[in-house]
Amino acid sequence: MSILTVTNLSHGFGDRAIFQDVSFRLLKGEHVGLIGANGEGKSTFMNIVMGKLEPDAGKVEWAKKVRVGYLDQHSVLQKGMTIRDVLRGAFQYLMDAEAEMNAMYDKMGEASPEELEALLEEVGTIQDLLNMGDFYLIDAKVEEIARGLGLGEIGLERDVNDLSGGQRTKVLLAKLLLEKPDILLLDEPTNYLDESHIEWLKRYLQEYENAFILISHDIPFLNSVINLIYHMSNQQLARYVGDYDTFVSQHEAKQAQLEAAYKRQQQEIADLKDFVARNKARVSTRNMAMSRQKKLDSMELIELAKEKPKPEFSFKEARTPGRWIFETHGLVIGYDEPLSRPLDLKMERGQKVALVGANGIGKTTLLRSLLGQIPALAGTVERGEYQAIGYFEQESDGDADLTCIESVWNEFPSLTQFEVRAALAKCGLTTKHIESRIAVLSGGEKAKVRLCKLMNRETNILVLDEPTNHLDVDAKDELKRALRAYKGSILLISHEPEFYRDIVTDVWNGESWTTKLI
């Protein structure tokens, strides 16, 4: 049975087309991976099927009474609510049903025999709904999901306003899983999850009975949970049965066949044109030439998709710094309360360090303390000489109303417009992207703009806070290559061992020094 049917969907922003006559069907129990390069429209597609965006053309039809759950990382969590309050909110529809049932019980005392029979029937229906929805196990279910995603250790009575970005995402994801919708729509759910909780989510989705559509650039995670791939490319959507690895081999074979057919057709066109040119003027061969021309005119041309620009990352290197990058003495990090025990850390020139550990233990806070952006609660940080630091923040809302060109040009006013365009193109952005406002770009495209700025600054130390969030497969692979080639020092926060394992010389686990329970 089809849960979701999308027919002849077309959509664009201004003169930039995103989809052209796209159709899609989701059946009960299908586990779909929605993939494609940054900017191909994956999140836009999710917003259209959720009704948050109106398509330019086409139809979106849901089956009747289907409950849809969407992981929206921009949802507002109300200040004053605890994590437990938010998670219990997943069962609000059951609480409303119970209140309705109790109101019916109150009416029964004054009801006529006919009304009583009707009320008893309605009460029975609601009671079945409560039983099927695990209404009487709400607190146990909340504890189970919270434990799986590491929220129990944070404290379910904690105000959601005090949570880090990663913790906030976990709360939204936990609420969504508790709702047990008929279909889950998950847009990069692993971006702010740490390794152990990615593993938990992987097991959960492997056993999930209902359907889901998953956007992810984490290929090992994607491979382990999906059985169908929909590939978004060049305004089209193509379906492949199997996991990501199967898609790659089938897609490459399909492309090879198309290229071979294109070459054959181009040769045939050249031969036909040559025959027509040589024979149309001669009376004896004019009819044959006209026949060949008719064949040319009616030929359905094979078109190859335009090659997408692939990013080429390289970081400009400044003069060699002093031997010590930093040394801390009794450093205690945090804001209102300590996030770490006193730390005595040293980093030497040439080291490439991955800082790992659960969300909320203070990894970003440590980076910002080392950079001097926030004061330490106690202790000191000594930095070495001749340092040229490049800092990649996890998220940045600045410059949203500027175009990509304006944003980069503001930071590098000595560059010409041609040089700015070339620098952005080198990061894998097309002319349409380059001239667009940053606010309308995808998460991956925004990250590429920030990487462009980093690449054009001379550095000898790179401080990177989860740089792979939102990046597509090609960009992630190219960033890994560039960081391996970089001769300076690197301090990197990442939850992806597949990414950092081949880059770093050392791994520091923040869970060994945090004051937070994990």
MIKOL-158465 format. One line per 5 residues: number of its first residue (from 0); their letters; for each residue x, y, z of C-alpha. Coordinates in Angstrom, 3 decimals. Example, Ala and Ser with C-alpha at 12.3 -4.5 7.8 and 13.67 -1.06 7.14 Angstrom:
BEGIN
0 = as = 12.300 -4.500 7.800 ~ 13.670 -1.060 7.140
This chain:
BEGIN
0 = msilt = 0.000 0.000 0.000 ~ 1.295 3.444 -0.952 ~ 1.710 5.762 2.054 ~ 2.986 8.728 0.047 ~ 2.573 9.462 -3.663
5 = vtnls = 4.305 12.397 -5.354 ~ 3.294 13.048 -8.966 ~ 4.947 15.316 -11.579 ~ 6.556 17.578 -8.984 ~ 8.376 20.695 -10.203
10 = hgfgd = 9.913 23.383 -8.031 ~ 12.560 26.083 -8.113 ~ 13.834 29.225 -6.433 ~ 13.830 32.212 -8.773 ~ 15.417 31.065 -12.030
15 = raifq = 17.118 28.104 -10.349 ~ 15.182 24.855 -11.002 ~ 15.392 22.231 -8.237 ~ 12.989 19.520 -9.523 ~ 11.512 18.943 -12.943
20 = dvsfr = 8.543 16.572 -13.289 ~ 9.610 14.306 -10.400 ~ 7.472 11.364 -9.237 ~ 7.940 9.250 -6.097 ~ 6.069 6.541 -4.218
25 = llkge = 6.662 5.240 -0.699 ~ 5.233 1.877 0.356 ~ 4.558 0.622 3.856 ~ 7.716 -0.591 5.610 ~ 10.195 0.777 3.025
30 = hvgli = 13.452 2.157 4.422 ~ 14.560 4.805 1.923 ~ 17.868 6.656 1.693 ~ 17.439 10.006 -0.090 ~ 20.861 10.942 -1.437
35 = gange = 22.495 13.503 -3.690 ~ 25.131 16.230 -3.716 ~ 24.760 19.391 -1.636 ~ 22.162 21.715 -3.146 ~ 20.287 19.085 -5.171
40 = gkstf = 17.115 19.720 -3.133 ~ 16.857 16.884 -0.596 ~ 15.707 19.076 2.301 ~ 13.478 21.064 -0.073 ~ 11.814 17.790 -1.104
45 = mnivm = 11.183 16.947 2.579 ~ 9.660 20.392 3.166 ~ 7.365 19.995 0.151 ~ 6.027 16.569 1.171 ~ 5.493 17.937 4.713
50 = gklep = 3.457 20.820 3.296 ~ 5.927 23.454 4.537 ~ 6.663 24.515 0.953 ~ 4.185 24.778 -1.916 ~ 5.532 23.205 -5.149
55 = dagkv = 5.368 25.120 -8.421 ~ 3.564 22.164 -10.021 ~ 2.582 18.580 -9.189 ~ 0.711 16.740 -6.447 ~ 1.621 15.327 -3.027
60 = ewakk = -0.873 12.766 -1.671 ~ -0.721 11.017 1.693 ~ -2.753 7.927 2.550 ~ -5.645 8.643 4.933 ~ -4.931 8.802 8.676
65 = vrvgy = -1.165 8.455 8.215 ~ 0.853 9.885 11.120 ~ 4.028 11.577 9.891 ~ 7.041 12.415 12.056 ~ 9.672 14.908 10.841
70 = ldqhs = 13.001 15.620 12.529 ~ 13.164 19.398 12.267 ~ 16.341 20.698 13.897 ~ 14.900 24.234 13.840 ~ 11.956 23.381 16.120
75 = vlqkg = 11.565 25.719 19.068 ~ 11.907 24.143 22.516 ~ 10.054 26.235 25.058 ~ 12.068 27.690 27.928 ~ 10.925 26.356 31.289
80 = mtird = 10.110 22.879 29.942 ~ 12.186 19.947 31.115 ~ 13.463 17.186 28.836 ~ 10.861 14.887 30.416 ~ 8.062 17.387 29.619
85 = vlrga = 9.098 17.502 25.960 ~ 9.362 13.707 25.675 ~ 5.994 13.156 27.353 ~ 4.585 15.594 24.800 ~ 5.018 12.820 22.219
90 = fqylm = 1.981 11.179 23.846 ~ -0.171 14.333 23.900 ~ -2.683 12.845 21.483 ~ -3.138 9.906 23.888 ~ -3.493 12.228 26.870
95 = daeae = -6.158 14.164 24.958 ~ -7.898 10.864 24.163 ~ -7.853 9.860 27.840 ~ -9.349 13.240 28.823 ~ -12.075 12.702 26.213
100 = mnamy = -12.729 9.185 27.584 ~ -12.990 10.481 31.167 ~ -15.490 13.121 30.022 ~ -17.557 10.313 28.494 ~ -17.518 8.409 31.783
105 = dkmge = -18.886 11.551 33.489 ~ -21.753 11.695 30.979 ~ -22.743 8.057 31.512 ~ -24.546 8.733 34.807 ~ -27.179 10.848 33.083
110 = aspee = -27.287 9.069 29.719 ~ -30.278 7.207 28.279 ~ -29.814 3.476 27.475 ~ -29.220 4.334 23.785 ~ -26.733 7.097 24.621
115 = leall = -25.018 4.808 27.153 ~ -24.508 2.118 24.517 ~ -23.000 4.648 22.086 ~ -20.728 6.067 24.799 ~ -19.534 2.588 25.816
120 = eevgt = -18.664 1.847 22.190 ~ -16.674 5.097 21.873 ~ -14.922 4.454 25.191 ~ -13.942 0.974 23.980 ~ -12.448 2.455 20.792
125 = iqdll = -10.435 5.002 22.780 ~ -9.305 2.327 25.239 ~ -7.964 0.255 22.329 ~ -6.111 3.337 21.069 ~ -4.559 3.895 24.519
130 = nmgdf = -3.487 0.260 24.806 ~ -1.976 0.174 21.306 ~ -0.154 3.459 21.948 ~ 1.487 2.161 25.178 ~ -0.328 4.888 27.144
135 = ylida = 0.070 3.043 30.429 ~ 3.799 2.600 29.817 ~ 4.573 6.236 28.960 ~ 7.158 6.815 31.683 ~ 8.910 3.494 30.976
140 = kveei = 9.033 4.301 27.235 ~ 10.380 7.804 27.924 ~ 13.144 6.355 30.130 ~ 14.020 3.675 27.532 ~ 14.413 6.060 24.569
145 = arglg = 16.129 8.710 26.706 ~ 18.641 6.126 27.905 ~ 19.362 4.948 24.345 ~ 20.165 8.479 23.178 ~ 22.086 9.455 26.300
150 = lgeig = 19.502 11.907 27.646 ~ 19.061 10.077 30.949 ~ 22.628 10.925 31.908 ~ 22.036 14.628 31.191 ~ 19.052 14.570 33.552
155 = lerdv = 15.414 14.445 32.415 ~ 14.505 17.291 34.786 ~ 16.945 19.671 33.041 ~ 15.543 22.791 31.345 ~ 15.725 22.376 27.549
160 = ndlsg = 16.912 25.983 27.287 ~ 20.245 24.954 28.860 ~ 21.072 22.250 26.297 ~ 23.849 22.230 23.692 ~ 22.996 21.914 19.987
165 = gqrtk = 23.705 18.176 20.030 ~ 21.643 17.584 23.174 ~ 18.768 19.576 21.698 ~ 18.820 17.410 18.564 ~ 18.752 14.293 20.741
170 = vllak = 15.637 15.575 22.542 ~ 13.859 16.270 19.231 ~ 14.867 12.850 17.873 ~ 13.796 11.054 21.073 ~ 10.379 12.773 20.977
175 = lllek = 9.965 11.798 17.348 ~ 10.826 8.134 18.011 ~ 8.407 8.053 20.960 ~ 5.613 9.258 18.694 ~ 6.075 6.073 16.575
180 = pdill = 4.626 7.634 13.411 ~ 3.654 5.604 10.342 ~ 6.506 7.307 8.507 ~ 9.668 8.958 9.798 ~ 11.305 11.765 7.813
185 = ldept = 14.885 12.149 9.057 ~ 17.107 14.932 7.704 ~ 20.729 14.169 8.688 ~ 19.874 12.803 12.160 ~ 23.482 11.785 12.941
190 = nylde = 24.942 15.292 12.505 ~ 24.937 16.101 16.216 ~ 25.012 12.585 17.656 ~ 28.121 11.028 19.149 ~ 29.392 7.583 18.121
195 = shiew = 27.668 5.445 20.771 ~ 24.283 7.036 20.118 ~ 24.692 6.750 16.343 ~ 25.121 3.016 16.993 ~ 21.938 2.976 19.099
200 = lkryl = 19.964 4.820 16.401 ~ 21.345 2.411 13.803 ~ 19.974 -0.588 15.748 ~ 16.650 1.186 16.307 ~ 16.142 1.906 12.593
205 = qeyen = 17.223 -1.592 11.577 ~ 14.333 -2.962 13.673 ~ 11.863 -0.189 12.790 ~ 8.690 -1.736 11.366 ~ 7.275 1.394 9.748
210 = afili = 8.567 3.338 6.741 ~ 11.170 6.076 6.834 ~ 12.968 8.443 4.473 ~ 16.499 9.236 5.591 ~ 18.818 11.984 4.319
215 = shdip = 22.388 11.238 5.354 ~ 25.949 11.671 4.073 ~ 27.207 9.120 6.632 ~ 27.606 6.184 4.247 ~ 28.312 3.387 6.800
220 = flnsv = 25.219 4.474 8.761 ~ 23.101 4.739 5.605 ~ 24.235 1.323 4.355 ~ 23.270 -0.369 7.601 ~ 19.631 0.795 7.778
225 = inliy = 18.141 1.287 4.291 ~ 16.883 -1.068 1.565 ~ 16.084 1.494 -1.152 ~ 17.952 4.467 -2.576 ~ 16.409 7.484 -4.289
230 = hmsnq = 19.154 9.499 -5.974 ~ 18.490 13.198 -6.543 ~ 20.530 14.663 -9.382 ~ 20.014 17.148 -12.242 ~ 16.409 17.912 -11.177
235 = qlary = 15.456 14.212 -11.364 ~ 14.865 11.384 -8.887 ~ 16.034 7.833 -9.722 ~ 15.141 4.688 -7.748 ~ 17.645 1.916 -6.914
240 = vgdyd = 16.923 -1.246 -4.941 ~ 19.541 -2.047 -2.289 ~ 22.015 -0.092 -0.170 ~ 24.395 2.743 -1.091 ~ 27.174 0.441 -2.322
245 = tfvsq = 24.696 -1.290 -4.651 ~ 23.536 2.123 -5.904 ~ 27.124 3.179 -6.708 ~ 27.814 0.113 -8.863 ~ 24.409 0.297 -10.632
250 = heakq = 24.671 4.051 -11.174 ~ 28.178 3.759 -12.638 ~ 27.046 0.980 -14.985 ~ 24.033 3.062 -16.051 ~ 26.240 6.098 -16.707
255 = aqlea = 28.701 4.003 -18.721 ~ 25.844 2.660 -20.903 ~ 24.464 6.170 -21.426 ~ 27.887 7.545 -22.400 ~ 28.442 4.678 -24.851
260 = aykrq = 24.998 5.274 -26.413 ~ 25.729 9.014 -26.601 ~ 29.043 8.411 -28.421 ~ 27.361 6.037 -30.899 ~ 24.599 8.552 -31.566
265 = qqeia = 27.054 11.425 -32.025 ~ 28.989 9.334 -34.554 ~ 25.750 8.479 -36.383 ~ 24.754 12.192 -36.434 ~ 28.169 13.148 -37.819
270 = dlkdf = 27.889 10.463 -40.544 ~ 24.346 11.552 -41.502 ~ 25.294 15.239 -41.625 ~ 28.317 14.421 -43.759 ~ 26.169 12.370 -46.199
275 = varnk = 23.557 15.161 -46.457 ~ 26.224 17.826 -47.056 ~ 27.863 15.785 -49.808 ~ 24.722 14.575 -51.594 ~ 21.925 17.178 -51.273
280 = arvst = 23.086 19.126 -54.343 ~ 23.291 16.122 -56.687 ~ 20.057 15.163 -58.460 ~ 20.832 11.432 -58.365 ~ 21.336 11.351 -54.582
285 = rnmam = 19.046 14.204 -53.463 ~ 16.236 11.882 -52.328 ~ 18.658 9.822 -50.215 ~ 20.025 13.024 -48.697 ~ 16.486 14.224 -47.859
290 = srqkk = 15.733 10.846 -46.262 ~ 18.858 11.139 -44.085 ~ 17.878 14.728 -43.155 ~ 14.406 13.549 -42.065 ~ 16.051 10.913 -39.894
295 = ldsme = 18.267 13.618 -38.356 ~ 15.306 15.914 -37.698 ~ 13.225 13.207 -35.986 ~ 16.072 11.750 -33.942 ~ 15.542 11.852 -30.144
300 = liela = 18.833 13.170 -28.867 ~ 20.600 11.558 -25.944 ~ 21.781 14.197 -23.471 ~ 24.486 13.709 -20.899 ~ 23.966 15.432 -17.578
305 = kekpk = 26.283 18.339 -16.968 ~ 29.245 17.361 -14.852 ~ 28.773 18.760 -11.354 ~ 31.738 20.820 -10.150 ~ 33.738 18.832 -7.613
310 = pefsf = 35.388 20.721 -4.770 ~ 39.145 21.133 -4.622 ~ 40.236 22.092 -1.118 ~ 43.714 23.316 -0.236 ~ 44.784 25.420 2.729
315 = keart = 47.312 28.251 2.442 ~ 50.112 27.781 4.920 ~ 51.694 30.563 6.986 ~ 55.231 30.597 8.429 ~ 56.151 27.836 10.877
320 = pgrwi = 54.922 28.568 14.425 ~ 56.834 28.029 17.668 ~ 57.258 24.509 19.049 ~ 54.269 24.650 21.441 ~ 50.787 25.279 20.085
325 = fethg = 49.321 25.597 23.569 ~ 49.854 24.458 27.136 ~ 47.205 24.621 29.855 ~ 47.743 24.670 33.609 ~ 44.796 23.688 35.804
330 = lvigy = 42.357 24.886 33.117 ~ 38.698 24.592 34.110 ~ 36.246 25.307 31.291 ~ 32.563 26.178 31.446 ~ 30.062 28.997 31.662
335 = depls = 27.968 29.131 34.849 ~ 29.362 25.857 36.153 ~ 32.499 23.779 35.438 ~ 32.422 21.376 32.491 ~ 35.839 19.871 33.239
340 = rpldl = 38.192 18.978 36.024 ~ 41.459 21.013 36.037 ~ 43.244 20.246 32.765 ~ 46.963 20.141 32.026 ~ 47.068 19.726 28.242
345 = kmerg = 49.892 20.185 25.750 ~ 49.831 20.333 21.972 ~ 53.015 20.493 19.954 ~ 53.705 21.790 16.437 ~ 52.843 19.153 13.800
350 = qkval = 50.283 17.322 15.922 ~ 46.890 16.631 14.397 ~ 44.439 15.927 17.207 ~ 40.859 14.614 17.103 ~ 38.805 15.682 20.108
355 = vgang = 36.032 13.114 20.605 ~ 33.367 12.239 23.152 ~ 29.656 12.562 23.866 ~ 27.694 15.744 23.173 ~ 27.450 18.272 25.977
360 = igktt = 30.751 17.451 27.711 ~ 32.384 20.717 26.611 ~ 34.372 19.978 23.432 ~ 33.374 23.228 21.710 ~ 33.767 25.088 25.009
365 = llrsl = 37.358 23.779 25.240 ~ 38.136 25.010 21.706 ~ 36.739 28.453 22.451 ~ 38.621 28.604 25.769 ~ 41.910 27.687 24.050
370 = lgqip = 41.272 30.370 21.416 ~ 40.573 32.961 24.128 ~ 36.992 33.532 22.927 ~ 35.575 32.771 26.392 ~ 37.275 33.141 29.785
375 = alagt = 38.351 30.090 31.772 ~ 36.662 29.468 35.128 ~ 40.104 28.688 36.538 ~ 43.669 28.055 35.368 ~ 45.586 29.417 32.395
380 = verge = 46.223 28.844 28.693 ~ 49.646 29.645 27.220 ~ 49.835 29.830 23.440 ~ 53.035 29.666 21.410 ~ 54.591 32.193 19.058
385 = yqaig = 53.881 33.080 15.413 ~ 50.436 31.493 15.336 ~ 48.060 31.979 12.417 ~ 44.854 30.205 13.436 ~ 41.958 29.301 11.142
390 = yfeqe = 38.734 28.484 13.028 ~ 35.795 26.628 11.462 ~ 32.707 26.986 13.664 ~ 30.079 24.240 13.814 ~ 27.291 26.632 12.788
395 = sdgda = 27.291 30.291 11.808 ~ 24.218 32.459 11.183 ~ 26.170 35.550 10.122 ~ 25.905 37.013 6.609 ~ 22.596 35.210 5.915
400 = dltci = 21.265 38.154 3.884 ~ 24.445 38.565 1.828 ~ 25.242 36.687 -1.366 ~ 28.171 34.262 -1.318 ~ 30.267 36.759 -3.299
405 = esvwn = 29.510 39.599 -0.855 ~ 30.236 37.444 2.190 ~ 33.683 36.353 0.940 ~ 34.532 39.747 -0.564 ~ 33.815 41.474 2.770
410 = efpsl = 36.540 39.382 4.396 ~ 38.982 39.610 1.473 ~ 38.447 43.096 -0.037 ~ 41.790 42.986 -1.859 ~ 40.564 40.181 -4.147
415 = tqfev = 38.940 40.953 -7.493 ~ 35.407 39.734 -8.232 ~ 36.902 37.178 -10.616 ~ 39.169 35.833 -7.838 ~ 36.254 35.600 -5.378
420 = raala = 34.150 33.711 -7.933 ~ 37.066 31.387 -8.721 ~ 37.650 30.676 -5.012 ~ 33.975 29.789 -4.452 ~ 33.865 27.670 -7.633
425 = kcglt = 36.919 25.778 -6.379 ~ 34.821 24.769 -3.350 ~ 32.248 23.111 -5.625 ~ 29.710 25.957 -5.870 ~ 28.022 26.783 -9.194
430 = tkhie = 27.362 30.292 -10.554 ~ 23.748 30.059 -9.326 ~ 24.946 29.242 -5.798 ~ 27.631 31.930 -5.855 ~ 25.094 34.637 -6.724
435 = sriav = 22.455 33.396 -4.235 ~ 21.885 34.733 -0.729 ~ 23.471 32.521 1.924 ~ 20.076 32.163 3.655 ~ 18.669 30.075 0.758
440 = lsgge = 21.642 27.696 0.498 ~ 21.646 24.148 1.871 ~ 23.660 23.308 4.980 ~ 26.413 21.761 2.848 ~ 26.643 24.806 0.569
445 = kakvr = 26.905 27.129 3.582 ~ 29.730 24.964 4.946 ~ 31.549 25.261 1.599 ~ 31.352 29.068 1.776 ~ 32.906 28.980 5.259
450 = lcklm = 35.600 26.576 4.038 ~ 36.303 28.959 1.148 ~ 37.076 31.729 3.651 ~ 39.306 29.392 5.644 ~ 41.209 28.296 2.529
455 = nretn = 42.005 31.866 1.526 ~ 43.562 32.764 4.857 ~ 47.179 31.813 5.578 ~ 47.237 29.514 8.598 ~ 49.571 27.228 10.464
460 = ilvld = 46.910 25.900 12.873 ~ 43.410 24.737 11.895 ~ 40.744 24.469 14.614 ~ 37.734 22.642 13.144 ~ 34.435 22.047 14.967
465 = eptnh = 32.585 19.194 13.186 ~ 33.486 20.382 9.659 ~ 31.818 17.392 7.939 ~ 28.286 18.166 9.158 ~ 26.115 18.592 6.015
470 = ldvda = 28.975 17.942 3.548 ~ 28.222 15.491 0.734 ~ 30.377 12.441 0.031 ~ 32.648 14.091 -2.574 ~ 33.266 17.156 -0.389
475 = kdelk = 33.971 15.023 2.662 ~ 36.499 12.881 0.781 ~ 38.214 15.979 -0.643 ~ 38.367 17.650 2.785 ~ 39.978 14.526 4.222
480 = ralra = 42.599 14.583 1.451 ~ 43.320 18.295 2.001 ~ 43.691 17.900 5.779 ~ 46.059 14.968 5.335 ~ 48.175 17.115 2.985
485 = ykgsi = 48.139 20.139 5.340 ~ 51.550 20.566 6.979 ~ 50.292 22.690 9.874 ~ 48.718 21.540 13.146 ~ 45.059 20.521 13.448
490 = llish = 42.644 20.367 16.382 ~ 39.450 18.732 15.160 ~ 36.101 17.807 16.751 ~ 34.427 14.916 14.914 ~ 32.044 12.045 15.583
495 = epefy = 33.087 10.202 12.400 ~ 36.014 7.799 12.903 ~ 35.913 7.019 9.165 ~ 36.748 10.670 8.531 ~ 39.371 11.518 11.167
500 = rdivt = 41.144 8.151 11.530 ~ 43.456 8.728 8.535 ~ 44.138 12.387 9.368 ~ 45.113 12.620 13.020 ~ 48.203 11.680 15.005
505 = dvwng = 46.379 11.680 18.370 ~ 42.853 11.166 19.697 ~ 41.794 12.944 22.906 ~ 38.632 11.618 24.538 ~ 36.867 14.404 26.407
510 = eswtt = 34.915 11.862 28.437 ~ 38.060 11.272 30.509 ~ 38.072 14.821 31.895 ~ 34.460 16.008 31.814 ~ 32.518 16.686 35.014
515 = kli = 29.298 15.687 33.216 ~ 27.772 12.261 33.565 ~ 27.701 10.450 30.229
